[in-house]
């Protein structure tokens, strides 16, 4: 076995040719195989330093190769490459023991750097840790911008490390937090979430730490806080930048020694809780301005995962739209509508300031308001039509509302206000939050709500 030998496994002849030539230029010895069966046979006679394999191939796939090589030759690092790069395949690859995961199309320099690291490990004969089977997630998308988030979730699947998730409002940070929990050793324990921006500041400590009976006016019974509810599991603190300084001090103590007192209590409560925090703000700026404790920031910023905005992953819009249209139809108990190619292309051209949440709310609106089974360009909500020529759309959006009401009445439906009001309110809140970059107080003023009213509706509609 050459110390720099790499076996390339791919049913695509052109991929094998390009990689073989590139590795030769890098001074590596390469052998190519078009299927897994031939690799497994050759392993009875020879061994490479590294295997670089595709996933989807006729016959046995790359995952089966991973399993068999890890069982019989655990010291051989395996790099997985695939054009079908989503969270499930990424986590599965690492769970089966892959050294690294590359999404096609890849950069040759990236391949070179990855193989160089794998060869270094191979020389030390250090096996890659085995990982438990993965669980399918609700996160979808194959855009390159999502790959780093997928890798981080996969690599953390045996960890309970504190994680700080960053990203613009509406990018799906809670979904990432849930995926981190689902793929962790704490998966069977509770996942508890709290949005700091959805509660008045004076209630946050009571919500997190609980209180004893008589601790303050109105405390008629003991209340168990979210830390105790999340014991052995994960507590997700969304919009952590909005946490008041007094609560920050108490949170820091819990992170330091795992203990706290309920408000009005004398008994020290000890919990084992993993903390995942998220923010759309600039934490470093808040620290420099004295609005967020620097010591707490460093406690939270152990591992950082960035969730990209939808404008940086536009290739996922079609898949996301299909998912959200199906979910909206299921929620409303109606038939799933489809979008015309023209409508989908238009959605892909937008920048989506409200990100994935805005797209989800748009799909819910379309399920209610679009008159036909196929959604066409003119059916899209008015706020998406900025810059579109007037002859491309109908400016009379009330036509869609009348059509929906008529359809609802014809089917024997009642409670029209209950059916339509949530759609309007979610859309109002979504657009206001997008316009104000997630600032709740400014958004409340735009809509005409009191801040507490906006917080209540964010909770009611589960807007994250």
C-alpha positions in Angstrom: 0.0 0.0 0.0 1.4 3.4 -1.0 1.3 5.9 1.8 -0.5 8.3 -0.5 -2.8 5.9 -2.3 -6.4 7.0 -2.8 -9.2 4.7 -4.2 -11.9 6.6 -6.1 -15.3 4.9 -6.3 -17.9 6.5 -8.6 -20.1 5.0 -11.4 -19.6 8.2 -13.4 -16.6 7.7 -15.7 -15.9 11.4 -16.2 -15.8 12.0 -12.4 -13.3 9.1 -12.0 -11.1 10.5 -14.9 -11.1 14.1 -13.6 -10.2 13.0 -10.0 -7.6 10.6 -11.1 -5.8 13.2 -13.2 -6.1 15.9 -10.4 -4.7 13.6 -7.7 -1.8 12.7 -10.0 -1.0 16.4 -10.3 -1.0 16.6 -6.5 1.5 13.7 -6.2 -1.1 11.2 -5.0 -1.5 7.6 -6.3 -5.1 6.9 -7.4 -7.0 3.8 -8.4 -10.5 4.0 -9.7 -13.5 1.7 -9.3 -17.0 2.0 -10.8 -18.9 0.1 -8.1 -18.7 -0.9 -4.5 -18.5 -4.6 -5.1 -15.2 -4.4 -6.9 -13.7 -2.3 -4.1 -14.8 -4.8 -1.4 -13.3 -7.6 -3.5 -10.0 -5.8 -3.9 -9.8 -5.0 -0.2 -9.1 -8.8 0.3 -5.7 -8.2 -1.5 -4.8 -4.6 -1.0 -5.7 -1.5 1.0 -5.6 2.2 0.2 -4.6 5.0 2.5 -7.9 6.8 1.8 -11.2 5.9 0.0 -13.1 8.7 -1.8 -16.6 7.4 -2.7 -19.9 8.5 -4.2 -23.1 7.5 -2.5 -25.7 6.7 -5.1 -24.4 3.9 -7.4 -25.9 0.8 -9.0 -25.8 -2.2 -6.7 -24.4 -1.5 -3.3 -24.3 2.2 -2.4 -21.6 4.3 -0.7 -23.2 3.9 2.8 -22.8 0.1 2.6 -19.2 0.6 1.6 -18.8 2.8 4.7 -20.4 0.2 7.0 -18.3 -2.7 5.7 -15.0 -0.8 5.6 -15.5 0.6 9.1 -16.3 -2.9 10.4 -13.3 -4.6 8.7 -10.8 -1.8 8.1 -11.6 0.9 10.7 -8.3 2.8 10.2 -9.0 3.7 6.5 -10.6 7.2 6.3 -13.5 7.5 3.9 -14.5 10.7 2.2 -18.1 10.8 0.9 -19.1 12.8 -2.1 -22.6 13.2 -3.5 -24.8 15.5 -5.5 -27.7 14.8 -3.1 -26.4 16.9 -0.3 -29.1 17.5 2.4 -29.1 17.2 6.2 -30.2 13.6 6.3 -27.4 12.4 3.9 -24.8 14.5 5.7 -25.7 13.2 9.2 -25.9 9.6 7.8 -22.4 9.9 6.4 -20.9 11.0 9.6 -23.0 8.6 11.6 -21.6 5.7 9.5 -18.1 6.9 10.2 -17.2 9.2 7.2 -14.1 11.3 7.6 -15.6 14.1 5.6 -18.5 14.9 3.3 -18.2 16.8 0.0 -21.1 18.0 -2.0 -21.0 17.9 -5.8 -20.1 19.9 -7.8 -16.9 20.3 -5.7 -13.8 22.4 -6.0 -10.6 20.4 -6.8 -8.7 22.3 -4.2 -11.3 21.4 -1.6 -10.9 17.7 -2.6 -7.1 18.1 -2.3 -7.2 19.7 1.1 -9.7 17.1 2.4 -7.7 14.2 1.2 -4.5 15.6 2.6 -6.1 15.8 6.0 -7.4 12.2 5.6 -4.0 10.9 4.6 -2.5 12.5 7.7 -5.0 10.6 9.8 -4.4 7.4 7.9 -0.7 7.6 8.7 -1.5 7.7 12.5 -3.8 4.7 12.1 -6.5 6.6 14.2 -10.0 5.3 13.5 -12.9 7.6 13.1 -15.4 7.4 16.0 -18.5 5.4 15.3 -21.8 7.3 15.6 -25.4 6.2 16.2 -27.9 6.0 13.3 -29.3 9.3 12.2 -32.9 10.5 12.4 -34.6 12.3 9.5 -35.0 16.0 10.1 -37.6 18.7 9.1 -34.8 20.8 7.5 -34.7 20.5 3.8 -32.5 22.1 1.1 -29.4 21.2 -0.9 -28.0 24.7 -1.5 -24.2 25.0 -0.8 -24.9 27.7 1.7 -26.6 25.1 4.0 -23.8 22.5 3.8 -21.7 24.0 6.7 -24.7 24.0 9.0 -25.4 20.3 8.0 -21.8 19.4 8.8 -21.9 21.1 12.1 -25.1 19.3 13.1 -23.6 16.0 12.1 -20.3 16.5 13.9 -22.1 17.5 17.1 -24.3 14.3 17.1 -22.4 12.9 20.0 -22.0 16.2 21.9 -23.9 18.2 24.4 -21.8 21.3 23.8 -23.3 24.8 24.1 -24.2 26.2 20.7 -24.9 29.8 19.5 -27.0 29.9 16.3 -26.8 33.1 14.3 -28.9 34.2 11.3 -31.4 36.8 10.2 -35.0 36.7 11.4 -37.0 34.0 9.8 -34.1 31.8 8.6 -35.1 28.7 10.7 -32.8 28.9 13.7 -35.2 26.9 15.9 -35.3 24.1 13.3 -31.5 23.9 13.5 -31.7 23.9 17.3 -34.3 21.1 17.2 -32.1 19.2 14.8 -29.1 19.5 17.1 -31.2 18.1 19.9 -32.7 15.3 17.9 -29.2 14.2 16.8 -27.7 14.4 20.3 -27.4 12.0 23.2 -30.3 13.9 24.8 -32.7 13.2 22.0 -35.1 11.2 24.2 -35.3 14.0 26.8 -37.3 17.3 26.6 -36.6 20.0 24.1 -37.9 23.3 25.6 -37.9 26.6 23.8 -38.3 30.2 24.9 -38.3 33.3 22.7 -36.9 36.2 24.8 -38.5 38.8 22.5 -42.0 37.3 23.1 -42.1 38.0 26.8 -42.0 41.2 28.9 -38.6 41.5 30.6 -40.0 41.3 34.1 -41.5 37.8 33.3 -38.4 36.2 31.8 -36.7 35.2 35.1 -40.0 33.7 36.4 -40.4 31.7 33.2 -36.8 30.4 33.2 -36.3 29.7 36.9 -39.8 29.3 38.3 -41.0 30.7 41.6 -42.3 29.7 44.9 -45.8 30.3 46.2 -46.0 33.8 47.6 -42.8 35.0 45.9 -44.6 38.0 44.6 -48.1 39.4 44.1 -50.1 36.9 42.1 -47.8 33.9 42.8 -50.6 31.8 44.3 -48.9 28.4 43.5 -45.4 27.1 43.0 -44.3 27.3 39.3 -41.7 25.0 37.9 -39.4 27.0 35.4 -38.2 25.9 32.0 -34.8 24.9 33.3 -36.4 22.3 35.5 -38.7 21.2 32.7 -35.7 20.8 30.4 -33.7 18.7 32.9 -31.6 16.1 31.0 -32.6 17.7 27.7 -32.1 20.9 25.8 -33.2 24.5 26.5 -33.4 26.6 23.4 -33.1 30.4 24.2 -34.2 32.2 21.0 -33.3 35.9 20.6 -30.9 35.7 23.4 -29.7 39.3 22.7 -33.1 40.5 24.2 -32.4 38.9 27.6 -32.3 41.5 30.3 -29.0 41.9 32.2 -30.5 40.6 35.5 -31.5 37.4 33.8 -28.1 37.2 32.1 -26.4 37.1 35.5 -28.6 34.2 36.7 -28.1 32.3 33.4 -24.3 32.7 33.8 -24.5 31.0 37.2 -26.5 28.1 35.8 -24.0 27.6 33.0 -21.1 27.8 35.5 -22.3 25.2 38.1 -25.7 24.0 36.9 -27.6 25.3 39.9 -30.1 28.1 40.7 -32.8 29.2 43.1 -36.5 29.6 42.2 -37.7 33.2 42.7 -38.5 33.4 46.4 -36.9 30.0 47.1 -34.2 28.9 49.4 -33.5 25.5 48.0 -30.7 25.2 45.4 -31.9 23.4 42.3 -29.4 21.5 40.3 -30.1 20.7 36.6 -28.4 19.0 33.7 -29.4 21.0 30.7 -27.8 21.7 27.3 -28.1 25.3 26.2 -28.6 26.3 22.6 -29.0 30.0 22.0 -29.9 32.0 18.9 -29.8 35.6 17.8 -30.3 37.7 14.7 -28.3 40.5 16.2 -24.6 41.5 16.4 -23.6 40.0 19.7 -20.1 41.4 19.6 -21.5 44.9 19.2 -23.9 44.4 22.1 -21.1 43.3 24.3 -19.0 46.3 23.3 -21.9 48.6 24.2 -22.4 46.9 27.6 -25.8 45.6 26.7 -24.8 41.9 26.9 -22.4 40.4 29.5 -19.0 39.5 27.9 -18.5 36.5 30.2 -21.9 35.1 29.3 -21.3 35.7 25.6 -18.1 33.6 25.8 -20.0 30.9 27.7 -22.6 30.7 24.9 -20.3 31.1 22.0 -18.6 27.7 22.4 -19.7 26.5 18.9 -21.3 28.8 16.4 -23.6 27.8 13.6 -24.7 30.3 11.0 -28.0 29.8 9.2 -27.9 31.5 5.8 -30.6 33.9 4.5 -33.0 32.6 1.9 -31.5 34.9 -0.8 -28.3 32.9 -0.4 -30.0 29.6 -1.0 -32.5 30.3 -3.8 -32.0 26.9 -5.3 -34.0 25.5 -2.3 -37.1 27.7 -2.9 -38.9 25.2 -5.1 -38.5 22.4 -2.6 -39.4 24.6 0.3 -42.5 25.9 -1.5 -43.7 22.4 -2.1 -43.2 21.5 1.5 -45.0 24.6 2.8 -47.9 24.2 0.4 -48.4 20.6 1.5 -48.2 21.6 5.2 -50.7 24.5 4.8 -53.1 22.3 3.0 -52.9 19.7 5.7 -53.4 22.3 8.4 -56.5 23.8 6.7 -57.9 20.4 5.6 -57.9 21.3 1.8 -56.4 20.0 -1.3 -52.7 20.9 -1.9 -52.3 23.6 -4.6 -49.4 23.7 -7.0 -47.6 26.7 -8.5 -47.1 27.3 -12.1 -43.5 27.4 -13.5 -43.9 31.2 -14.0 -44.9 31.7 -10.4 -42.1 29.5 -9.1 -39.5 31.3 -11.2 -40.8 34.6 -9.9 -40.5 33.4 -6.3 -36.9 32.3 -7.0 -36.1 35.8 -8.2 -37.1 37.5 -5.0 -34.8 38.4 -2.1 -37.2 37.4 0.7 -36.2 39.8 3.5 -38.4 37.7 5.9 -36.5 34.6 4.7 -38.0 31.1 5.1 -40.7 32.2 7.4 -41.9 34.8 4.9 -42.0 32.1 2.2 -43.9 29.8 4.6 -46.5 32.5 5.4 -46.8 33.2 1.6 -47.6 29.6 1.0 -50.2 29.6 3.7 -51.7 32.8 2.3 -51.9 31.2 -1.2 -53.5 28.1 0.1 -56.3 30.2 1.5 -56.5 33.0 -1.1 -55.6 31.6 -4.5 -58.8 30.7 -6.3 -57.7 27.8 -8.4 -55.8 24.5 -7.9 -52.8 26.0 -9.7 -51.3 29.2 -8.4 -50.4 31.6 -11.2 -48.3 34.8 -11.1 -51.3 37.0 -10.6 -52.4 35.1 -7.5 -49.3 36.0 -5.5 -49.9 38.4 -2.6 -49.6 42.1 -3.5 -46.5 42.8 -1.3 -44.5 40.4 -3.6 -45.3 42.4 -6.8 -43.0 45.4 -6.3 -41.4 46.2 -9.6 -43.6 43.9 -11.7 -45.3 45.4 -14.7 -49.0 46.2 -14.0 -50.1 44.0 -16.9 -48.5 40.9 -15.3 -50.7 40.9 -12.3 -54.2 41.7 -11.1 -54.0 44.5 -8.6 -57.4 43.6 -7.2 -56.3 41.2 -4.5 -59.8 41.2 -3.1 -60.8 39.0 -6.0 -58.9 36.1 -4.4 -60.6 36.8 -1.1 -64.0 36.8 -2.6 -63.3 33.6 -4.4 -62.0 31.9 -1.3 -65.1 33.0 0.7 -67.4 31.7 -2.0 -65.6 28.4 -2.1 -65.7 28.2 1.7 -69.5 28.9 1.7 -70.2 26.4 -1.1 -68.5 23.7 0.9 -70.6 24.4 3.9 -67.9 26.2 5.9 -68.5 28.6 8.6 -66.5 30.9 10.9 -64.9 32.9 8.0 -63.2 35.3 10.3 -61.5 32.5 12.3 -60.3 31.0 9.0 -58.9 34.1 7.5 -57.8 36.4 10.3 -54.7 34.3 11.3 -53.5 34.5 7.7 -53.7 38.3 7.6 -52.2 38.7 11.1 -49.3 36.4 10.4 -48.6 38.2 7.1 -48.8 41.6 8.8 -46.4 40.5 11.6 -44.0 38.8 9.1 -43.7 41.8 6.9 -43.4 44.3 9.8 -40.6 42.2 11.4 -38.9 41.9 8.0 -39.1 45.6 7.4 -37.7 46.4 10.9 -35.0 43.7 10.8 -36.7 41.8 13.6 -37.1 44.7 16.1 -40.4 43.9 17.9 -41.1 47.4 19.3 -40.8 49.1 15.9 -42.8 46.3 14.2 -45.6 46.7 16.8 -45.7 50.4 16.0 -46.0 49.8 12.3 -48.9 47.4 12.8 -50.6 49.4 15.5 -50.2 46.9 18.2 -48.9 47.4 21.8 -45.6 45.5 22.2 -47.2 43.0 24.6 -49.9 42.4 22.0 -47.3 41.6 19.4 -45.5 39.3 21.8 -48.7 37.4 22.5 -49.5 37.0 18.8 -45.9 35.9 18.0 -46.5 33.1 20.6 -50.0 32.4 19.4 -48.9 31.9 15.8 -45.5 30.3 16.8 -43.6 32.8 14.8 -39.8 32.4 15.3 
